[in-house]
């Protein structure tokens, strides 16, 4: 048996938002990792579940594979008002205001930490790479993660569709046990006998 550790997702935070139509278009044209044969998209009320289908035949059909979760909501999107439009205060009292054209657009929001966005461990890292590609298409929100690939930690940071530099930094912080050492030493206290 191989001692090689498979790629792993350690931490994940996401709050990316895309129009639902863009999400469907993305999954119609995305190049999936070799471990993922297909993607199944299911909508349950205001939830969008995007499940991976394994290429590996040895993976049991009863093993839950990685799944992306998003909340679906509607948002009214307004067109830009015309430049020649008069401000409300400059209008005649009997002049009616023309409504700004708008439409109701459905959005998918991939928000949360860890398994709130990406659940189930089978195919988790390949599905994370798909989520990272999707985050590059998002105009709103960010995705941050720490992963391990071939024994090396990697940091991912995508902000409003832009891949930004990121590093993993280990910082030593004071803990409660460190603070307890600076407390009162009751055994050697001269006021207590």
Backbone as a printed PyTorch tensor [residue, N CA C, xyz], in Angstrom:
tensor([[[  0.8370,  -1.1880,   0.0000],
         [  0.0000,   0.0000,   0.0000],
         [  0.8760,   1.2430,   0.0000]],

        [[  0.4740,   2.2420,  -0.7100],
         [  1.2440,   3.4680,  -0.8600],
         [  1.1340,   4.3370,   0.3900]],

        [[  2.2640,   4.9870,   0.7570],
         [  2.2700,   5.9040,   1.8940],
         [  1.9030,   7.3190,   1.4700]],

        [[  1.6400,   7.5020,   0.1970],
         [  1.3240,   8.8300,  -0.3110],
         [ -0.0290,   9.2980,   0.2270]],

        [[ -0.0410,  10.5080,   0.7700],
         [ -1.2700,  11.0860,   1.3050],
         [ -2.0020,  11.7750,   0.1590]],

        [[ -3.2850,  11.4750,  -0.0020],
         [ -4.0240,  12.1280,  -1.0920],
         [ -4.1760,  13.6260,  -0.8170]],

        [[ -4.3650,  14.4320,  -1.8570],
         [ -4.5930,  15.8650,  -1.6300],
         [ -5.7720,  16.0670,  -0.6750]],

        [[ -5.6160,  17.0330,   0.2220],
         [ -6.5870,  17.2330,   1.2940],
         [ -6.9530,  18.7070,   1.4210]],

        [[ -8.2010,  18.9810,   1.7600],
         [ -8.6550,  20.3400,   2.0580],
         [ -8.7370,  20.4510,   3.5760]],

        [[ -7.8880,  21.3090,   4.1640],
         [ -7.8790,  21.4640,   5.6210],
         [ -8.8720,  22.5180,   6.0880]],

        [[ -8.7770,  23.7150,   5.5320],
         [ -9.7240,  24.7700,   5.8950],
         [-10.2860,  25.3890,   4.6250]],

        [[-11.5170,  25.8350,   4.7230],
         [-12.1850,  26.4450,   3.5760],
         [-13.1720,  27.4780,   4.0940]],

        [[-13.1080,  28.6610,   3.5220],
         [-14.0910,  29.7130,   3.8140],
         [-14.5070,  30.3180,   2.4840]],

        [[-15.7970,  30.4720,   2.3140],
         [-16.3010,  30.9900,   1.0500],
         [-17.4980,  31.8890,   1.2860]],

        [[-17.6150,  32.9150,   0.4600],
         [-18.8420,  33.7140,   0.3980],
         [-19.0330,  34.2410,  -1.0220]],

        [[-18.7330,  33.3930,  -2.0120],
         [-18.8580,  33.8180,  -3.4050],
         [-20.3140,  33.7730,  -3.8550]],

        [[-20.6600,  34.7190,  -4.7260],
         [-22.0200,  34.8380,  -5.2400],
         [-21.9720,  35.0110,  -6.7470]],

        [[-22.7880,  34.2270,  -7.4460],
         [-22.8870,  34.3150,  -8.9020],
         [-24.3460,  34.2010,  -9.3150]],

        [[-24.7060,  34.7780, -10.4750],
         [-26.0460,  34.5180, -10.9960],
         [-26.2140,  33.0150, -11.2430]],

        [[-27.3720,  32.4860, -10.9140],
         [-27.6350,  31.0520, -11.0550],
         [-27.4260,  30.5920, -12.4960]],

        [[-27.8080,  31.4240, -13.4360],
         [-27.6240,  31.1030, -14.8550],
         [-26.1420,  30.9080, -15.1810]],

        [[-25.2630,  31.7490, -14.6030],
         [-23.8150,  31.6230, -14.8220],
         [-23.2770,  30.3270, -14.2260]],

        [[-23.8270,  29.9070, -13.0910],
         [-23.4010,  28.6500, -12.4610],
         [-23.7180,  27.4790, -13.3880]],

        [[-24.9340,  27.4590, -13.9400],
         [-25.3190,  26.3760, -14.8620],
         [-24.4320,  26.3840, -16.1090]],

        [[-24.1570,  27.5630, -16.6710],
         [-23.2890,  27.6640, -17.8520],
         [-21.8770,  27.1810, -17.5280]],

        [[-21.3910,  27.5250, -16.3370],
         [-20.0510,  27.0940, -15.9240],
         [-19.9570,  25.5720, -15.9170]],

        [[-20.9320,  24.9060, -15.3160],
         [-20.8740,  23.4460, -15.2080],
         [-21.1500,  22.7340, -16.5320]],

        [[-21.7370,  23.4200, -17.5000],
         [-21.9080,  22.8260, -18.8260],
         [-20.5910,  22.7750, -19.5860]],

        [[-19.6820,  23.7200, -19.2920],
         [-18.4490,  23.8180, -20.0750],
         [-17.1620,  23.5350, -19.3010]],

        [[-17.2300,  23.2970, -17.9990],
         [-16.0190,  23.1270, -17.1900],
         [-15.2980,  21.8190, -17.5280]],

        [[-13.9600,  21.8810, -17.5240],
         [-13.1460,  20.6670, -17.6620],
         [-12.9930,  20.0730, -16.2670]],

        [[-13.6160,  18.9380, -16.0480],
         [-13.5890,  18.3060, -14.7290],
         [-12.2630,  17.6010, -14.4920]],

        [[-11.8140,  17.5260, -13.2310],
         [-10.6160,  16.7440, -12.9080],
         [-10.8380,  15.2820, -13.2970]],

        [[ -9.7640,  14.5270, -13.5630],
         [ -9.9270,  13.1330, -14.0010],
         [-10.6600,  12.2480, -12.9950]],

        [[-10.6130,  12.5860, -11.7020],
         [-11.2890,  11.7780, -10.6840],
         [-12.8150,  11.9180, -10.7430]],

        [[-13.2890,  12.9990, -11.3730],
         [-14.7330,  13.2620, -11.4490],
         [-15.2140,  13.0100, -12.8740]],

        [[-16.1480,  12.0600, -12.9910],
         [-16.6900,  11.7200, -14.3080],
         [-17.7680,  12.7080, -14.7420]],

        [[-18.6040,  13.1120, -13.7950],
         [-19.7380,  13.9700, -14.1350],
         [-20.1650,  14.7670, -12.9040]],

        [[-21.0200,  15.7430, -13.1440],
         [-21.5870,  16.5850, -12.0910],
         [-23.1080,  16.4830, -12.1780]],

        [[-23.7460,  16.3500, -11.0270],
         [-25.2140,  16.3510, -10.9800],
         [-25.6630,  17.5740, -10.1920]],

        [[-26.5560,  18.3590, -10.7930],
         [-27.0580,  19.5670, -10.1420],
         [-28.5140,  19.3390,  -9.7650]],

        [[-28.8020,  19.5570,  -8.4890],
         [-30.1620,  19.3580,  -7.9860],
         [-30.5700,  20.5880,  -7.1840]],

        [[-31.7970,  21.0160,  -7.3950],
         [-32.3050,  22.1610,  -6.6370],
         [-33.4200,  21.6910,  -5.7160]],

        [[-33.2860,  22.0500,  -4.4350],
         [-34.3060,  21.7520,  -3.4300],
         [-34.7090,  23.0690,  -2.7790]],

        [[-35.8720,  23.5630,  -3.1610],
         [-36.3680,  24.8530,  -2.6710],
         [-35.3230,  25.9380,  -2.9070]],

        [[-34.7520,  26.4950,  -1.8420],
         [-33.7670,  27.5610,  -2.0210],
         [-32.3320,  27.0480,  -1.8540]],

        [[-32.1120,  25.7590,  -2.0490],
         [-30.7810,  25.1480,  -1.9530],
         [-30.3800,  24.5650,  -3.3000]],

        [[-29.1100,  24.7280,  -3.6280],
         [-28.5530,  24.1360,  -4.8390],
         [-27.4820,  23.1450,  -4.4000]],

        [[-27.6140,  21.8900,  -4.8060],
         [-26.6530,  20.8420,  -4.4640],
         [-25.9700,  20.3940,  -5.7500]],

        [[-24.6470,  20.4910,  -5.7690],
         [-23.8640,  20.1120,  -6.9380],
         [-22.9910,  18.9360,  -6.5270]],

        [[-23.3570,  17.7390,  -6.9860],
         [-22.6980,  16.5020,  -6.5540],
         [-21.7310,  16.0050,  -7.6100]],

        [[-20.6430,  15.4050,  -7.1380],
         [-19.6560,  14.8100,  -8.0410],
         [-19.9650,  13.3320,  -8.2330]],

        [[-19.6970,  12.8470,  -9.4400],
         [-19.8450,  11.4300,  -9.7570],
         [-18.4390,  10.9040, -10.0300]],

        [[-18.0310,   9.8700,  -9.2850],
         [-16.6600,   9.3540,  -9.3530],
         [-16.3800,   8.6270, -10.6630]],

        [[-15.1620,   8.8260, -11.1850],
         [-14.6950,   8.0740, -12.3490],
         [-14.2550,   6.6800, -11.9310]],

        [[-13.7950,   6.5590, -10.6850],
         [-13.2630,   5.3020, -10.1530],
         [-14.4000,   4.3120,  -9.8950]],

        [[-14.3880,   3.2070, -10.6260],
         [-15.4370,   2.1850, -10.4910],
         [-15.3820,   1.4850,  -9.1280]],

        [[-14.1900,   1.4780,  -8.4800],
         [-14.0500,   0.7700,  -7.2070],
         [-14.7130,   1.5240,  -6.0480]],

        [[-15.0330,   2.7900,  -6.2550],
         [-15.7110,   3.5660,  -5.2230],
         [-17.1720,   3.1290,  -5.1750]],

        [[-17.6140,   2.6870,  -4.0290],
         [-18.9710,   2.1550,  -3.8710],
         [-20.0190,   3.1980,  -4.2430]],

        [[-21.1020,   2.7320,  -4.8290],
         [-22.1720,   3.6670,  -5.1720],
         [-22.8570,   4.2070,  -3.9210]],

        [[-22.5870,   3.5910,  -2.7750],
         [-23.1650,   4.0510,  -1.5130],
         [-22.2420,   5.0210,  -0.7700]],

        [[-21.0450,   5.2610,  -1.3080],
         [-20.1180,   6.2070,  -0.6940],
         [-20.5050,   7.6150,  -1.1320]],

        [[-20.8340,   8.4900,  -0.1850],
         [-21.1920,   9.8560,  -0.5860],
         [-19.9610,  10.6020,  -1.0990]],

        [[-20.0700,  11.1480,  -2.2890],
         [-18.9550,  11.8910,  -2.8800],
         [-19.1230,  13.3800,  -2.5940]],

        [[-18.0630,  14.1360,  -2.8510],
         [-18.0490,  15.5630,  -2.5370],
         [-19.2110,  16.2880,  -3.2010]],

        [[-19.7160,  17.2600,  -2.4600],
         [-20.9030,  17.9840,  -2.9080],
         [-20.7640,  19.4540,  -2.5180]],

        [[-21.0400,  20.3420,  -3.4590],
         [-21.0590,  21.7730,  -3.1910],
         [-22.4810,  22.1760,  -2.8210]],

        [[-22.5990,  23.0820,  -1.8500],
         [-23.9190,  23.5560,  -1.4340],
         [-23.9770,  25.0730,  -1.5930]],

        [[-25.0960,  25.5460,  -2.1210],
         [-25.2960,  26.9840,  -2.2820],
         [-26.7240,  27.3420,  -1.9100]],

        [[-26.8890,  28.5590,  -1.4640],
         [-28.2260,  29.0890,  -1.1890],
         [-28.6570,  29.8740,  -2.4260]],

        [[-29.8900,  29.6660,  -2.8620],
         [-30.4170,  30.3760,  -4.0220],
         [-31.3800,  31.4510,  -3.5290]],

        [[-31.2050,  32.6610,  -4.0510],
         [-32.1010,  33.7550,  -3.6810],
         [-32.3080,  34.6640,  -4.8890]],

        [[-33.3560,  35.4710,  -4.8150],
         [-33.6650,  36.4020,  -5.8990],
         [-33.2460,  37.8110,  -5.5050]],

        [[-32.7950,  38.5530,  -6.5180],
         [-32.3680,  39.9290,  -6.2820],
         [-32.8060,  40.7610,  -7.4850]],

        [[-33.3670,  41.9050,  -7.2290],
         [-33.7900,  42.7860,  -8.3200],
         [-32.5740,  43.5630,  -8.8130]],

        [[-32.3230,  43.4810, -10.1140],
         [-31.1880,  44.1630, -10.7290],
         [-31.7460,  45.2830, -11.5990]],

        [[-31.2970,  46.5020, -11.3290],
         [-31.7750,  47.6780, -12.0480],
         [-30.7960,  48.0650, -13.1390]],

        [[-31.3550,  48.5350, -14.2620],
         [-30.5130,  49.1020, -15.3040],
         [-30.0690,  50.4760, -14.8270]],

        [[-29.0060,  50.9790, -15.4180],
         [-28.5250,  52.3060, -15.0470],
         [-29.5570,  53.3500, -15.4700]],

        [[-29.8640,  54.3260, -14.6030],
         [-30.8140,  55.3720, -15.0070],
         [-30.2000,  56.2320, -16.1140]],

        [[-31.0300,  56.7430, -17.0240],
         [-30.4920,  57.5720, -18.1020],
         [-29.8260,  58.8270, -17.5490]],

        [[-28.8190,  59.3200, -18.2900],
         [-28.0650,  60.5050, -17.8550],
         [-28.9420,  61.7590, -17.8130]],

        [[-29.9240,  61.8460, -18.7170],
         [-30.7420,  63.0540, -18.8050],
         [-31.9000,  63.0650, -17.8060]],

        [[-31.9460,  62.1080, -16.9510],
         [-33.0280,  62.0130, -15.9670],
         [-32.8950,  63.1380, -14.9380]],

        [[-34.0000,  63.8230, -14.6760],
         [-33.9820,  64.9320, -13.7250],
         [-34.0750,  64.4100, -12.2960]],

        [[-33.3220,  65.0170, -11.3780],
         [-33.4730,  64.6440,  -9.9700],
         [-34.8900,  64.9570,  -9.4940]],

        [[-35.3170,  64.2560,  -8.4660],
         [-36.6820,  64.3740,  -7.9470],
         [-37.0250,  65.8250,  -7.5870]],

        [[-36.1150,  66.5610,  -6.9960],
         [-36.3780,  67.9330,  -6.5490],
         [-36.5810,  68.8880,  -7.7200]],

        [[-36.0450,  68.5990,  -8.8960],
         [-36.1420,  69.4890, -10.0530],
         [-37.3710,  69.2220, -10.9150]],

        [[-38.1740,  68.2420, -10.5930],
         [-39.3450,  67.8980, -11.4030],
         [-40.5370,  68.7830, -11.0530]],

        [[-41.4010,  68.9260, -12.0330],
         [-42.6640,  69.6320, -11.7960],
         [-43.5470,  68.7500, -10.9130]],

        [[-44.4150,  69.3290, -10.0900],
         [-45.2410,  68.5330,  -9.1650],
         [-46.1390,  67.5160,  -9.8560]],

        [[-46.6130,  67.8290, -11.0570],
         [-47.5150,  66.9070, -11.7390],
         [-46.7850,  65.9040, -12.6370]],

        [[-45.4740,  66.0420, -12.7280],
         [-44.6880,  65.1420, -13.5880],
         [-44.4620,  63.8090, -12.8730]],

        [[-44.8120,  62.7190, -13.5530],
         [-44.6280,  61.3950, -12.9570],
         [-43.2340,  60.8680, -13.2520]],

        [[-42.7250,  60.1300, -12.2980],
         [-41.4030,  59.5350, -12.4670],
         [-41.5430,  58.2120, -13.2110]],

        [[-40.7150,  58.0460, -14.2390],
         [-40.7180,  56.7750, -14.9640],
         [-39.8950,  55.7740, -14.1670]],

        [[-40.4200,  54.5660, -13.9980],
         [-39.6510,  53.5690, -13.2400],
         [-38.3930,  53.1400, -14.0070]],

        [[-37.3550,  52.8640, -13.2630],
         [-36.1110,  52.3720, -13.8650],
         [-36.3360,  50.9170, -14.2360]],

        [[-36.0290,  50.5420, -15.4770],
         [-36.2160,  49.1360, -15.8770],
         [-35.3800,  48.2040, -14.9920]],

        [[-35.9900,  47.0810, -14.6250],
         [-35.2870,  46.1200, -13.7750],
         [-35.7700,  44.7160, -14.0820]],

        [[-35.0220,  43.7450, -13.5860],
         [-35.4440,  42.3520, -13.7080],
         [-35.0470,  41.6090, -12.4360]],

        [[-35.7680,  40.5410, -12.1560],
         [-35.5020,  39.7070, -10.9930],
         [-34.5370,  38.6000, -11.4130]],

        [[-33.3670,  38.5360, -10.7690],
         [-32.3300,  37.5700, -11.1270],
         [-32.1020,  36.6330,  -9.9470]],

        [[-31.9810,  35.3310, -10.2380],
         [-31.6660,  34.3570,  -9.1890],
         [-30.1480,  34.2490,  -9.0470]],

        [[-29.6950,  34.2280,  -7.8010],
         [-28.2720,  34.1160,  -7.4980],
         [-28.0210,  32.8700,  -6.6660]],

        [[-26.8110,  32.3300,  -6.8070],
         [-26.3580,  31.2190,  -5.9690],
         [-25.2270,  31.7460,  -5.0980]],

        [[-25.3560,  31.5420,  -3.7880],
         [-24.3310,  32.0130,  -2.8430],
         [-23.7170,  30.8050,  -2.1520]],

        [[-22.4330,  30.5890,  -2.4080],
         [-21.6680,  29.5150,  -1.7790],
         [-21.0020,  30.1300,  -0.5550]],

        [[-21.6710,  30.0520,   0.5950],
         [-21.1860,  30.7520,   1.7770],
         [-21.0850,  29.8190,   2.9680]],

        [[-19.9940,  29.9660,   3.7010],
         [-19.8110,  29.1990,   4.9240],
         [-18.3850,  28.7120,   5.0580]],

        [[-18.1950,  27.8590,   6.0470],
         [-16.8770,  27.2750,   6.3250],
         [-16.9470,  25.7750,   6.1300]],

        [[-15.8790,  25.2070,   5.6140],
         [-15.7490,  23.7580,   5.5190],
         [-16.9330,  23.0740,   4.8890]],

        [[-17.5500,  22.1550,   5.6410],
         [-18.6220,  21.3400,   5.0690],
         [-19.9480,  22.0870,   4.9190]],

        [[-19.9910,  23.3510,   5.2790],
         [-21.1770,  24.1500,   4.9670],
         [-21.2280,  24.4490,   3.4700]],

        [[-20.0660,  24.3980,   2.8090],
         [-19.9640,  24.6800,   1.3760],
         [-19.5750,  23.4240,   0.6000]],

        [[-18.6140,  22.6730,   1.1270],
         [-18.0840,  21.4810,   0.4550],
         [-18.1140,  20.3250,   1.4410]],

        [[-19.0650,  19.4020,   1.2450],
         [-19.1960,  18.3140,   2.2120],
         [-18.8440,  16.9770,   1.5780]],

        [[-18.5920,  15.9860,   2.4470],
         [-18.1950,  14.6160,   2.1070],
         [-16.7290,  14.5810,   1.6500]],

        [[-15.9940,  13.5950,   2.1480],
         [-14.5510,  13.5440,   1.9100],
         [-14.1510,  12.8600,   0.6130]],

        [[-14.9520,  11.9220,   0.1110],
         [-14.5920,  11.2530,  -1.1420],
         [-14.6490,  12.2810,  -2.2720]],

        [[-13.5470,  12.4410,  -2.9840],
         [-13.4000,  13.4040,  -4.0890],
         [-13.4370,  14.8620,  -3.6250]],

        [[-13.1400,  15.1010,  -2.3550],
         [-13.2330,  16.4610,  -1.8280],
         [-12.2440,  17.4160,  -2.4970]],

        [[-10.9670,  17.0090,  -2.6180],
         [ -9.9940,  17.9210,  -3.2160],
         [-10.2960,  18.2000,  -4.6900]],

        [[-10.5960,  17.1750,  -5.5200],
         [-10.9480,  17.4900,  -6.9110],
         [-12.1520,  18.4390,  -7.0070]],

        [[-13.1300,  18.2530,  -6.1310],
         [-14.2990,  19.1410,  -6.1550],
         [-13.9180,  20.5360,  -5.6740]],

        [[-12.9350,  20.6340,  -4.7690],
         [-12.4400,  21.9440,  -4.3410],
         [-11.8330,  22.6920,  -5.5240]],

        [[-11.0880,  21.9800,  -6.3780],
         [-10.4880,  22.6500,  -7.5440],
         [-11.5750,  23.1950,  -8.4730]],

        [[-12.6910,  22.4840,  -8.5660],
         [-13.8240,  22.9620,  -9.3710],
         [-14.4130,  24.2210,  -8.7250]],

        [[-14.5610,  24.2140,  -7.3970],
         [-15.0710,  25.3860,  -6.6800],
         [-14.1400,  26.5800,  -6.8740]],

        [[-12.8310,  26.3470,  -6.8460],
         [-11.8690,  27.4340,  -7.0460],
         [-12.0060,  28.0230,  -8.4520]],

        [[-12.2150,  27.1730,  -9.4590],
         [-12.4420,  27.6730, -10.8230],
         [-13.7220,  28.4960, -10.8850]],

        [[-14.7530,  28.0410, -10.1940],
         [-16.0190,  28.7770, -10.1530],
         [-15.8200,  30.1310,  -9.4760]],

        [[-15.0140,  30.1690,  -8.4110],
         [-14.7450,  31.4220,  -7.6960],
         [-14.0550,  32.4370,  -8.5980]],

        [[-13.2710,  31.9600,  -9.5650],
         [-12.6180,  32.8680, -10.5140],
         [-13.6330,  33.5390, -11.4390]],

        [[-14.8260,  32.9710, -11.5540],
         [-15.8910,  33.5500, -12.3850],
         [-16.7630,  34.5290, -11.5910]],

        [[-16.6630,  34.4880, -10.2650],
         [-17.5320,  35.3070,  -9.4090],
         [-17.0530,  36.7510,  -9.3740]],

        [[-17.9910,  37.6730,  -9.4790],
         [-17.6590,  39.0900,  -9.3850],
         [-17.8030,  39.5980,  -7.9570]],

        [[-18.3450,  38.7670,  -7.0930],
         [-18.6160,  39.1780,  -5.7190],
         [-18.2080,  38.0710,  -4.7520]],

        [[-17.5300,  38.4510,  -3.6610],
         [-17.1740,  37.4990,  -2.6130],
         [-15.7520,  36.9980,  -2.7200]],

        [[-15.3840,  36.1490,  -1.7390],
         [-14.0260,  35.5970,  -1.7610],
         [-14.0210,  34.1530,  -1.2840]],

        [[-12.9600,  33.4690,  -1.6620],
         [-12.7350,  32.0750,  -1.2920],
         [-11.3180,  31.9850,  -0.7450]],

        [[-11.1700,  31.4370,   0.4610],
         [ -9.8440,  31.1910,   1.0210],
         [ -9.7900,  29.7490,   1.4890]],

        [[ -8.6120,  29.1440,   1.3390],
         [ -8.4730,  27.7380,   1.7310],
         [ -7.0180,  27.4060,   1.9910]],

        [[ -6.8260,  26.3750,   2.8160],
         [ -5.5080,  25.7620,   3.0030],
         [ -5.6690,  24.3020,   2.6210]],

        [[ -4.8350,  23.8670,   1.6780],
         [ -4.8820,  22.4900,   1.1970],
         [ -3.4860,  21.8860,   1.2850]],

        [[ -3.4210,  20.5670,   1.1810],
         [ -2.1340,  19.8730,   1.1280],
         [ -2.1090,  19.0530,  -0.1530]],

        [[ -1.0750,  19.2810,  -0.9640],
         [ -0.9040,  18.5460,  -2.2100],
         [  0.5280,  18.0280,  -2.2370]],

        [[  0.6750,  16.7210,  -2.3890],
         [  1.9920,  16.0640,  -2.4080],
         [  2.8200,  16.4500,  -1.1860]],

        [[  2.1780,  16.5040,  -0.0320],
         [  2.8740,  16.7770,   1.2210],
         [  3.1820,  18.2390,   1.4830]],

        [[  2.7940,  19.1400,   0.5920],
         [  3.0700,  20.5690,   0.7560],
         [  1.7720,  21.3240,   1.0240]],

        [[  1.8140,  22.2400,   1.9960],
         [  0.6470,  23.0800,   2.2570],
         [  0.5510,  24.1680,   1.1940]],

        [[ -0.6640,  24.4060,   0.7210],
         [ -0.9040,  25.4520,  -0.2680],
         [ -2.0270,  26.3480,   0.2270]],

        [[ -1.8540,  27.6460,   0.0330],
         [ -2.8920,  28.6080,   0.3980],
         [ -3.5680,  29.1000,  -0.8760]],

        [[ -4.8800,  29.2190,  -0.8220],
         [ -5.6590,  29.7260,  -1.9520],
         [ -6.4470,  30.9260,  -1.4750]],

        [[ -6.4200,  31.9890,  -2.2780],
         [ -7.1890,  33.1920,  -1.9480],
         [ -7.6860,  33.8050,  -3.2500]],

        [[ -8.9870,  33.7860,  -3.4380],
         [ -9.6010,  34.3560,  -4.6360],
         [-10.5970,  35.4090,  -4.1650]],

        [[-10.3880,  36.6540,  -4.6010],
         [-11.2290,  37.7680,  -4.1750],
         [-11.8820,  38.3930,  -5.4010]],

        [[-13.2050,  38.3880,  -5.4380],
         [-13.9900,  38.9750,  -6.5220],
         [-13.4880,  38.5370,  -7.8960]],

        [[-13.2510,  37.2330,  -8.0320],
         [-12.8470,  36.6590,  -9.3060],
         [-11.3780,  36.8100,  -9.6440]],

        [[-10.5850,  37.3440,  -8.7280],
         [ -9.1660,  37.5860,  -8.9650],
         [ -8.3310,  36.6910,  -8.0470]],

        [[ -7.4360,  35.8960,  -8.6350],
         [ -6.5560,  35.0180,  -7.8570],
         [ -5.4810,  35.8800,  -7.2050]],

        [[ -5.4690,  35.9350,  -5.8950],
         [ -4.5250,  36.7780,  -5.1490],
         [ -3.4590,  35.9120,  -4.4940]],

        [[ -2.2670,  36.4850,  -4.2730],
         [ -1.2330,  35.7110,  -3.5860],
         [ -1.6390,  35.4090,  -2.1470]],

        [[ -1.2510,  34.2260,  -1.6780],
         [ -1.5810,  33.8110,  -0.3110],
         [ -0.4750,  32.9040,   0.2010]],

        [[ -0.2510,  32.9430,   1.5070],
         [  0.7490,  32.0790,   2.1280],
         [  0.1630,  31.4610,   3.3910]],

        [[  0.7640,  30.3570,   3.7960],
         [  0.4020,  29.7180,   5.0570],
         [  1.4430,  30.1680,   6.0690]],

        [[  0.9850,  30.7150,   7.1890],
         [  1.8950,  31.2170,   8.2060],
         [  1.5280,  30.5970,   9.5490]],

        [[  2.5180,  30.0710,  10.2430],
         [  2.3000,  29.4990,  11.5660],
         [  2.7350,  30.5450,  12.5870]],

        [[  1.8120,  30.9120,  13.4760],
         [  2.0740,  31.9520,  14.4590],
         [  1.8930,  31.3620,  15.8420]],

        [[  2.8500,  31.6420,  16.7240],
         [  2.7370,  31.1650,  18.0960],
         [  1.9620,  32.1970,  18.8980]],

        [[  0.8970,  31.7460,  19.5250],
         [  0.0800,  32.6340,  20.3430],
         [  0.0950,  32.1530,  21.7820]],

        [[ -0.1160,  33.0970,  22.6950],
         [ -0.2000,  32.7440,  24.1030],
         [ -1.4720,  31.9590,  24.3560]],

        [[ -1.3530,  30.9170,  25.1330],
         [ -2.5240,  30.1130,  25.4710],
         [ -2.8780,  30.3210,  26.9320]],

        [[ -3.9790,  29.7470,  27.3460],
         [ -4.4080,  29.8700,  28.7410],
         [ -3.3780,  29.2740,  29.6930]],

        [[ -2.7210,  28.1950,  29.2890],
         [ -1.7300,  27.5720,  30.1760],
         [ -0.5090,  28.4780,  30.3500]],

        [[ -0.1560,  29.2640,  29.3140],
         [  0.9520,  30.2150,  29.4440],
         [  0.6010,  31.3120,  30.4440]],

        [[ -0.6410,  31.7830,  30.3860],
         [ -1.0790,  32.8380,  31.2900],
         [ -1.1610,  32.3320,  32.7280]],

        [[ -1.4730,  31.0710,  32.9250],
         [ -1.5850,  30.5080,  34.2700],
         [ -0.2290,  30.5110,  34.9730]],

        [[  0.8570,  30.4030,  34.2330],
         [  2.1890,  30.4050,  34.8350],
         [  2.5240,  31.7690,  35.4370]],

        [[  1.8900,  32.8200,  34.9610],
         [  2.1480,  34.1570,  35.4840],
         [  1.2320,  34.5000,  36.6570]],

        [[  0.4050,  33.5760,  37.0880],
         [ -0.5410,  33.8120,  38.1840],
         [  0.1370,  33.7240,  39.5420]],

        [[ -0.6490,  33.7160,  40.5760],
         [ -0.1570,  33.6640,  41.9520],
         [  0.2710,  32.2370,  42.2820]],

        [[  1.4580,  32.0990,  42.8630],
         [  1.9420,  30.8000,  43.3080],
         [  1.4890,  30.6260,  44.7550]],

        [[  0.4270,  29.8690,  44.9690],
         [ -0.1650,  29.7360,  46.2930],
         [  0.7220,  28.9640,  47.2480]],

        [[  1.5490,  28.0960,  46.7680],
         [  2.4030,  27.3010,  47.6660],
         [  3.5050,  28.1400,  48.3040]],

        [[  4.0160,  29.1040,  47.5690],
         [  5.1290,  29.9050,  48.0760],
         [  4.6890,  31.2960,  48.5370]],

        [[  3.4030,  31.4900,  48.7350],
         [  2.9010,  32.8010,  49.1340],
         [  3.0870,  32.9670,  50.6400]],

        [[  3.8070,  34.0330,  51.0410],
         [  4.1090,  34.2510,  52.4540],
         [  2.8920,  34.6570,  53.2740]],

        [[  1.8210,  35.1120,  52.6390],
         [  0.6280,  35.5410,  53.3630],
         [ -0.3100,  34.3860,  53.6740]],

        [[ -0.0870,  33.2460,  53.0570],
         [ -0.9280,  32.0790,  53.3120],
         [ -0.0850,  31.0600,  54.0540]],

        [[ -0.5260,  30.6470,  55.2490],
         [  0.2260,  29.6690,  56.0480],
         [ -0.5980,  28.4650,  56.2850]]])
